[in-house]
Amino acid sequence: MQALLELLANQALWIAVLRIATPLIFGTLGVLLCERAGVLNLGIEGIMVAGAFTGWLAVYAGWPLWAGVAVAAGTGAVFGALHAFLTVGLALSQHVSGIGITLLATSLSSYAYRVSFPKVNTPPTVKPFAPMEGLGIPILSAQTPLTLLALLLVPVVAWLLYRTPAGLALRMVGENPQAAESQGVSVLAARSGAVIAGSALMGVAGAFLTLSAFDAFFFNMVNGRGWICVALVVFASWRPGKALAGALLFAFFDALQLRLQQSGAAVLPYQVYLMLPYALSILALVLVARRAAYPQALMKPYRKGER
């Protein structure tokens, strides 16, 4: 118990929590935008991989770091446009399209990496974002600008959804697209725009891994974070503020298990500690999800004029 209390009082733990939570915040906000418009985007895992690769490759080619982030966002937007075309334009299965996007994006990234570096055994590195020293807040000072951007995006997305006409239209097409259409809202445009914007955020989530958390691209670096983001949206009841809380909660469990293993206080097999953040997150999800009010038109294809 004393060792646990010492860990909780350690500033390094909370620095790690915020760092681990950053890609989850980007990804969860991206999923939230898509699902608020009524579109499930299971392509997030592959989009994060593609964003991580293209952003890193752009910086490796000599582009500035922020240009790499923009490239990653653009990559995510392209895959989002494809997903929107299949699910919104053609009204195909959102599950099948999402899994297909994940497989396509992951495979293309793997192929492009092998073609770009055919004889490289160790992944090349780039100079990543530096911590924002001098902010006056120790936990934030140890983070990179992308973490600050993720935190600022939470109130921005909340304001967009609940304080702007565009946000109202987006929520309408996710709740009752027929009613939205009767008010002159283009369901095709609103849903497609939400999926493209959300997918761009997913690409930035991947770019954080290669341009901030690490300095290289390697396979399996996303490691299921995309699926965690999908679950966190349900945990958050499709609200940006709760999405931030959910990302921080999962990151806390993850950072805690790492430090429990390293502290020498671990009395259980290490596999138990690896399982801890996922098991506790599932428990929290079960407790919250039963009361979650999901968008009523989520995963329901819409064709103009149909009732």
N, C-alpha and C positions, 0 to 999 in steps of 0.2 A: 504493500500500500504506500509506504514511504517513497519507494522508487517511482511509483506512478505519479504521486504528487509532485515530485521533483521534475519529472518529465513535463507535467502540465505547466509548471512554473518557468520552464525553459523557453526563452524567447525564440530559439531556433526552431522549436516545434511549430509555432504559429507562423513563422516565416515560411516553413515548408508547407503548411496548410494552404496558405494563400497562393503559393507557387503551383501546387498540385491542382488547386481549384480553378486556375485560370483557363486552361483549355476546356474544362467542363462548363464554365460560365459561357464562353463563346458558343460552344456546341449546343448547350441547353437553350440558349436564346434563339439559336437558329432553328432548332426543332420546334420551339414554342411558336415562332412566327408561322412556320409551315402548318402546324396543327391548328392554330387559331383560325386559319383560313380553310380548314377542313381537309388538309392533305397530310397523310402520314409519309414521312421521308426516312425510310430505312436505308437510304444510300449514304447516311452520315459517316459510317465507318470508312467506306471507300473514299468519300470526299475528303475526309480528314487526312487520309494517306496521300491522296493526290495533292492536297494543299501543302502538306509537309514537304513533299518532294519538289514540286514546282517552285515554291518559295525559296527553298534551300538552293535549288539549281540556279535560280536567277541571281542570288547573292554570290554563289560560287563563280558565276560567269562575270562578276564584277559590278553588278547592280547594287545600289544602296539597299540597306536593310528594309526601309519602308517600301521601296519598290518591290522587294521580295514579298512583303506582306500583301501588297496590292495584287501581285501576280497570283498569290495563293487565293485571294478573294475572288479574282477573276476566274480562276480554275473552278472553284466551287460554284460560281454563278453559271458557268457553262454546263456543268453536270446538273445543276438545278434546273436550267432551261430544258435540258433533255428530259428530266423527270417530269417537269410541268407539261411538256408536250405530250408525253405518254399518258399521264394520269389525268390531266385537266383537259387537254385538247382532244385526245382520243378516248378518254374515260376508261383506260385500262386499269387492271388491278394495281393498287398502290403498293401492296405487299410485294408482288412479283417484280414490279418496276424498281422498287427500292433495293431489293436484293440484287437485281441485275446491275443497277448502278454501282453498288458496292463491289461486285465482282469485276465489272468493267474498269472502274477507276483504280482498283488495286492491281489488276493485271497490267493495265497500261503503265502505271507507275513502275512496276517491277520490270517490265520490258524496256522502258525508257532508261531506267537506271543501268540495266545490263548493257544496253547499246552505248550509253554515254561513258561508262567505265567498265569496259570489257575485261581488263587485266588488273583490276584493283581489288585487293583482298581486304584492305582496311578502308572504311569509308572516309573520303576526304572531308576536311573540316573547313568551316568558315568562322569569321569573327562575329559572335552573336551580339545581341543587345546587351549593353552594360547596365548594371543596377543604377537606380536613380538616387545617388548619394546626395545628401544635403537637403532632403525634404523635411527633416525635423521629426518625422515619425519613423522610428527604427524599423518596424515591420514593413512599411512601404518603401523605405530607403533601400532595402535589400532586394526589392523587386525591380523588374524591367518595365519600360513604358507600356508594353502590351498588357501587363496586369492592370495598370491604371486605366487603360482603355477599356478593358473588360468590365471593370467596376463602374466606369462612367456610362457604359452602354446599358446597364440595368435600368437606371431612371429614365434614360432616353427612350428605350423600348417601351417602358411603362407609360411614359408621356405620349408616345406615338399611338399606342393602343387605346388609351382611355381619354385622351384630350384633343385628338385631331379627327377631322372628317375621314381621313384615309384609314385611321385605326378603326373607326366605327364601321366603315365599309368592309374592312378585313374581317372584323368579328361577325358582321352580318352574313357574309358568305360562308363562314364556318358554322353558323347556327341555323340559318334559314336562307339558302341561296335563292329560292323562289321569291321570297319577300324582298331580298336585295335587288333582284332583277326587276321587280315591279316598281322599285324606286329609282330605276335608271342606272344601277350599278352593274358594271360588266363583271360577271362572275369569273369569266376566263381571264381577264386582265388582273383582277384583284388576287385570285389564287395563284396565277403564274408569277406575279410580282412578289408575293410573299414567299413562294418556294425559291425563287432566284435569290432574293435578299437573304433568306435563312440559310441557303446553301453557301452563300458567300461567307457568312459568319462561320460556318463549319470549316471552310477552307482556311480561314484565319486561325481557327482552333488548332488545325494541323500545323500551320506555320509557326505557332508558338513553340511547338515541340522542337523544331529544327533550328529556329532562329533565336530562341530565348532560353528554353530549358536545357537544350543540348546544342551542339555546334556541328552536327552531322546528321545525315539521313541513314537510317537502317531499317530493315524490314521488321515488322511486328512492333514498331515503336508506339503505334496508336493503342494496341493492346486492349481492345474492347472498350475504350473510352466512349466511342460513339454509342454503343448500346446502353452504357450507363446514362448518357445524356437523354436518351429516349425514356428511360425509367424515371429520371429526375423530373421531367416535364409532368408526368402523372403525379409524382410526389408533390410537385409545386401547384397542382390544380390549375395549370396553365396560366400562372401569374409570375411575372418577372421577379418580384421581390422574394417570393418563396423559392423560385428557381435558384437565386443566389444563395439562400439559406441551405437548400438541398446540396448544392455543389460544395459549399463549405463543410457541411456535415460529412459527406463522403470523403472529402479530402482530409478532414480531421481523423477519421477512422484509419485511412490509409497511412497518413504520417505517423499516427500513434503506433500502428503495428510494426512499422519499420524501426522505430526507436525502441520498442519493447524488445525486439530481437537483438538490437545492437547494444542495449544497456547491460546485458548479462542477467537481467531479471526474468528472462523468459524461462518458464517452467514447463511449457507445452511444446510439442513438435512445431517446427517453423511453419508447416503447412496450415496449422490452425490460425496462426497470425496472418498468413497470406489471405485466408478465407474471411477473416474478421470484418474488413470493411464491406465486403459484398453481403455477408450474412446480416450484419446490422442494418445495411441499407435496405435489404429485402424486408426485414422486420418493420422498419420505418415506413416503407412503401405500402405494406399490407395494412398497417394501422391507419394510414392517411388516405389511401386510394379508395376505400369504401365510401368515403364522403366526398370524393372529387366530383365536381360538376364538369364533365367533358363537353367539348363543342358538339352540338347535336348532329351536325352534318359531317363529322369527322369520318373519313374513309368512304364516304358515300359519293359516287360519281354523279356529276350533274350535266345534263344536256339542255341547252337553251330551249325554252318553250315547253319542256315536259313538266308534268305535275305529279 
